[in-house]
Amino acid sequence: MSRTKVQLVSDIVGNVSGGASFTGIVTAAGGFNLGISSAGTTITSGPVKTLNFVGTGNTFAVSGTSVDISISGGSGGGGIGTAIKYADNTNTPFSFIDAEITVTSNLDLNTTNAGASNSYVVSVVPNVTVASGIAVTVGTGKTMVIDALQIGDL
């Protein structure tokens, strides 16, 4: 009669080479080493635990083994509104702001997503409509300002 030795994954310590496959959630005590670069220059020096996308218009797309992150308003148009692109998809010095927008999901503007202390929640869109059945809650210490650039009368 032969015996089979079973080694639990939790007992494995050290480097795994040649590939490994796991089912479920994989964790690492010190975090995972994730290479992050900006314009081809590495900007991380240690383990990264979280990528936090802050603000609106921030998106990402997986491209092979890399993740392409786009930050709206980061260049072109002076950072106000949505950048207008040239035919080759590079930003022009111009941007646009829609004249109207409709809020279609419930929104709670509070200390978690609109500043930890007293703050102004601003919109550069002159006409903001809240769809029927949708709630926009402006929390304690928050002041809502619509048409912050006062362009509604242009």
C-alpha positions as CSV (number, residue, x, y, z in Angstrom):
1,M,0.0,0.0,0.0
2,S,1.5,3.3,-1.0
3,R,0.9,6.6,0.8
4,T,0.4,10.0,-0.9
5,K,1.8,13.1,0.9
6,V,-0.4,16.1,0.6
7,Q,1.2,19.6,1.2
8,L,-1.3,22.4,1.8
9,V,-0.8,25.6,-0.1
10,S,-0.6,27.4,3.2
11,D,2.5,25.5,4.0
12,I,4.4,26.6,0.9
13,V,6.9,29.3,1.6
14,G,9.3,30.8,-1.0
15,N,9.3,31.5,-4.7
16,V,7.1,29.6,-7.1
17,S,8.6,29.3,-10.6
18,G,7.1,27.7,-13.7
19,G,3.6,29.0,-13.0
20,A,1.0,28.2,-10.5
21,S,-2.8,28.2,-10.5
22,F,-5.0,29.0,-7.6
23,T,-8.8,29.1,-7.1
24,G,-10.2,31.7,-4.8
25,I,-8.7,34.9,-3.3
26,V,-4.9,35.0,-3.2
27,T,-3.4,37.3,-0.5
28,A,0.2,38.3,0.3
29,A,1.3,39.5,3.7
30,G,3.3,42.4,2.4
31,G,1.1,43.2,-0.6
32,F,1.9,42.3,-4.2
33,N,4.6,43.9,-6.2
34,L,2.9,45.8,-9.0
35,G,4.9,47.7,-11.5
36,I,3.5,51.2,-12.1
37,S,4.9,53.5,-14.7
38,S,4.2,56.9,-16.1
39,A,5.2,57.6,-19.7
40,G,7.5,54.5,-19.5
41,T,9.2,55.6,-16.3
42,T,8.7,53.3,-13.3
43,I,7.2,55.2,-10.4
44,T,6.8,52.5,-7.7
45,S,9.4,51.5,-5.2
46,G,7.6,48.8,-3.2
47,P,4.5,46.8,-2.8
48,V,1.3,48.4,-3.9
49,K,-1.9,47.4,-2.2
50,T,-4.5,49.7,-3.8
51,L,-5.0,51.7,-7.0
52,N,-7.4,54.5,-6.1
53,F,-9.0,56.4,-9.0
54,V,-10.0,59.8,-7.8
55,G,-12.4,62.2,-9.5
56,T,-14.7,61.7,-12.5
57,G,-13.6,60.6,-16.0
58,N,-10.8,58.3,-14.7
59,T,-10.9,55.0,-16.6
60,F,-8.7,52.1,-17.2
61,A,-8.3,49.4,-19.8
62,V,-6.3,46.2,-19.9
63,S,-3.9,46.1,-22.8
64,G,-1.9,42.8,-22.8
65,T,0.0,42.7,-19.5
66,S,-0.4,46.4,-18.8
67,V,-3.3,48.5,-17.6
68,D,-3.8,51.8,-19.4
69,I,-5.2,54.6,-17.2
70,S,-6.9,57.6,-18.6
71,I,-7.5,60.7,-16.5
72,S,-10.0,63.1,-18.1
73,G,-9.1,66.7,-18.1
74,G,-5.5,65.9,-17.3
75,S,-4.2,67.6,-20.4
76,G,-5.6,69.8,-23.1
77,G,-8.3,72.3,-22.5
78,G,-6.7,73.6,-19.4
79,G,-8.2,70.8,-17.3
80,I,-11.8,72.3,-17.4
81,G,-14.3,70.2,-19.3
82,T,-13.6,67.4,-21.7
83,A,-10.5,67.7,-24.0
84,I,-11.1,68.0,-27.7
85,K,-8.9,65.7,-29.7
86,Y,-7.0,66.2,-33.0
87,A,-7.5,63.6,-35.7
88,D,-4.5,61.6,-34.3
89,N,-6.3,61.3,-30.9
90,T,-3.9,63.8,-29.1
91,N,-5.4,66.6,-27.1
92,T,-5.9,70.1,-28.6
93,P,-5.7,73.1,-26.3
94,F,-9.5,73.2,-26.3
95,S,-12.2,71.5,-24.3
96,F,-16.0,71.5,-24.1
97,I,-18.6,71.7,-21.4
98,D,-22.0,70.2,-22.1
99,A,-24.8,72.8,-21.6
100,E,-26.9,70.3,-19.7
101,I,-26.7,66.9,-18.0
102,T,-29.1,64.6,-16.2
103,V,-28.3,62.8,-12.9
104,T,-29.6,59.2,-13.4
105,S,-28.3,57.5,-10.3
106,N,-28.8,58.3,-6.6
107,L,-25.9,60.4,-5.3
108,D,-25.0,61.1,-1.7
109,L,-22.4,63.9,-1.4
110,N,-20.8,63.3,1.9
111,T,-17.5,63.3,3.7
112,T,-16.5,60.0,2.0
113,N,-16.7,61.3,-1.6
114,A,-16.9,65.1,-1.4
115,G,-14.2,66.2,1.0
116,A,-13.6,65.3,4.7
117,S,-14.5,68.8,6.0
118,N,-16.7,71.7,4.9
119,S,-16.4,71.9,1.1
120,Y,-18.1,73.1,-2.1
121,V,-19.5,70.6,-4.5
122,V,-19.3,72.3,-7.9
123,S,-20.6,71.7,-11.4
124,V,-19.4,73.6,-14.4
125,V,-22.5,72.3,-16.3
126,P,-25.1,75.2,-16.3
127,N,-28.2,73.0,-16.4
128,V,-28.3,70.0,-14.1
129,T,-31.5,67.9,-14.1
130,V,-32.2,65.2,-11.5
131,A,-34.2,62.3,-13.1
132,S,-37.6,61.4,-11.6
133,G,-37.2,59.0,-8.7
134,I,-33.5,59.9,-8.2
135,A,-32.1,61.5,-5.0
136,V,-29.2,63.8,-4.7
137,T,-28.3,64.4,-1.1
138,V,-26.0,67.2,-0.1
139,G,-24.5,66.2,3.2
140,T,-23.7,68.3,6.3
141,G,-20.9,70.8,5.7
142,K,-21.3,70.7,1.9
143,T,-22.5,73.5,-0.4
144,M,-23.7,72.7,-3.9
145,V,-22.8,75.2,-6.6
146,I,-24.3,74.7,-10.1
147,D,-22.7,76.5,-13.1
148,A,-19.6,77.4,-11.1
149,L,-18.2,79.2,-14.1
150,Q,-21.4,81.2,-14.7
151,I,-21.5,80.3,-18.4
152,G,-25.2,79.6,-18.5
153,D,-26.0,83.0,-20.0
154,L,-23.5,82.8,-22.9
